[in-house]
Amino acid sequence: MEPVLGQVMGVDVTSSTVAGSTSLEALFPHSPSTSILAIKRRGGGRVAGGATSWQKEQISRAYVHAIASQGGYTVGDWNVDKDGVDVTLRDRGLMVDIQLKCTESPRTVRGGYSFDLDIETYNKLRSTERSAPGHLVLLVVPPNLELWVTQHQDSVVLACHGYWACLHGREAANSSATTAISLPQEQQLTAKSMRSMFDMARSILLSGSTAVN
């Protein structure tokens, strides 16, 4: 199994698989670990493997909340995805809108990832007639649901990593169904990159710019 890249309080960690079990001994050498995602069937048996769409949505929200908390930003959740927005980050008077996507099988391209976003959502996020610039965040999780979260005696590790792209002011797509969004590896979602999002939001607000580079 390939190494699983995780993030603990904004610090990247790599877990290795030994004898069929995930080990983080390099980071927590004295802490026993147990999986805390015991998803059960109606009859009591454990569900192995893939996750449902709502589970992907919840882990994405948890990931954003954790990183935003570290950066000192607040998160507003929307219970209706009417405007192509799942969560909104806020730092005093500045706001950033985010559409969350989650996948266990990302499409890799040179220097990062690519995600096919539906045109309706793309057009909503690229619109300049909004009070907060629209962003896409793609969360990459392990294929096995039980590896998503690992509990140690003194910590909880999320084995996932996210990437972001600002869509504000982008040109109309040629397709009528989906459009490929590039998410470079250097645009990993961290507390520091959230600061970059707010800096961009401030620039757009002050300059009245209709697009970003």
N, C-alpha and C positions, 0 to 999 in steps of 0.2 A: 504493500500500500504506500502511496506517495505521502511525504510529510504533510502535516496539516498545519497551516499557518494560523496562529491565533493572536489575540491582542489582549494584554492585561494592563488596564489603566493607560492605554495609549502606547504601550511598548510591545513590539512584535516579538512573538516567541514561536519556536518551531517544535512540535511534538513528534516523536518518532514512535513507530509501531514495533513492539517487540513481543514475539510469541503470541500475536493476536490481540494484545491489549495496548492501549495508548499510554505512553509514559511521559511524564514531564519532570523527571528526576533532576534534570539539569537546572530547572527553575525552582522546584520544591523538593529537595533531596530527602526531607524528613517527614513529608506529609503524605499519608495514605490517601488515595483518590477513589471515589466511587461515582458512577454516573448518576445524575439526579433527574434524568428524563426517563422515568419509567412509565411509558405510555402503554396502556393496557386495552385489550379488546373487551367487548361486552362480557365475554365469558371468562375474563380474568387473565388471558394469555398476553404476553408481551408482543407489541407490534414492532417488527424489525424493518430496517431499511428506510424507504422514502417517507417524506413528510407531506402533509396536506398544505394547501395554499394558506390557510389561516395560521398554521404553525410558522410558516415562512414569514408571514406578515408580522407576527408577534416577536420573533427573534430579531427582525429588522428594527422594529421599534425599540426593543430593549437595547440593542447595540447603539443606536443613535442617542437614546437617553443616557446611557453610561458615559459616552464620550462627551456629550454636551455638558453633563454634570461636572466632569473633570475640567472642562474649559470655562466653567462658570456661566453657561448659557442656559436659558430656559427653553422648554419644548412644549409646544401646543399640539395636541392630537385632534385630528378631525375624524368624526365618526361617519361622515359621508364624503366619499371621494368624488365630489361633483366637479371640482375645478382642477382635477389632476394633481391634487396635493394630499399627501398623507400626514405630514407633520410640518410645523413651522418653527424654525429656530428664532429666538429673539435675544438681542443684546441691547438693552435700553431701548432707544428709538428705532433701531435697525431690525429688519426681519428678512428671513430667507425661507422660501418655500421649497419643499422636497417631496418628490415622488419616489417611493421605495420599491425596489424590485429585489428579489432574492432567487438565487439559483444554486444548484449543486453541480451543474455541468456547464460552466461558463464557456463562451466561445473566445478562445485566446487568439490574439493577433500580435503582430510585432510591437513590442513595447507596452502591452497591456491587454485589455479586454474590449469586446464589442457586444452591444446589446441591441436587439431589434425592438424599438419602442413604437407602439401604435400611434398612428398619425393624429388621432384626436387628442391624445395626451400631449404629444409633441407640440402641437399647435397652441395648446393652452399654456405650456411651460415657456415657449419661446416668445409669447406675446409681450410687447412692451407696455401694454395697457394694464399694468398690475402694480400694486404697491410694494411687492417683494419679488426679486428675481427668482425665476424657476430653475430648479436643479433636479437632475436624476442621480440617485444613489443606488448602486448595485452592490448587494451583499452576497458574498460567495461563502457557502457553507459546505461541510463534508457531506458526501452522499448518504452516510449512515447517520440517522437522526440521533442515535444515542451518543455520538461523539460531539454533538453541538456544545453541550455544557458538561463540565466536569467539576465536581466539588472536592476541595481539599479541606484540611482542618482549618486553615487560615485564609482560604481564598476560594473564589469561583472563577473558572476560566471559560471564556467564550471562544470556541475554536472557529472563528470566522473573521473575514476581513472585507472591508467595503471600499468602494471607489466612487468618485463623484464627477459630474460634468455640469457646467452651467449652460443652460439652453437659452437664456435671455437674449432676444434679438437675433437669433439665428434665422437663416433664410428658409423659405418654404421648401418642403421636401418634394422630390419628383414623384415618389410613390404615393399611392392612395391607400395603402394598407399599413406598412411599417417603414421605419427608417432606422438605419444602423447608427448607433451612438458610440463614439469612441471614448473609452475610459482608461487613460494612460496609467501605468503603474505608479508614476510619481504623484498622481492625484488620489492617493489613498486617503480615506476619511479618517482624520485624527482631530484632536482638539486644535492643533496648529492649523490644519487646513480649514477648519470651521472659521478660524480667524480670517483666513484669506477670503472666504465667502462673504463675510461681513464687510471686509475692506472693499470688495467688489461692489457690494450693495451700496456702500457709502459713495463710491465713485459715480455709480449710475444715478444716485439721488442728487448729488451735487452738480453733476455736469449735464444732467438731462439727456444723457446718451441713450440712444435707441438700440445699441448693440455693444457687445464685448468681444474682445479678441481671445 
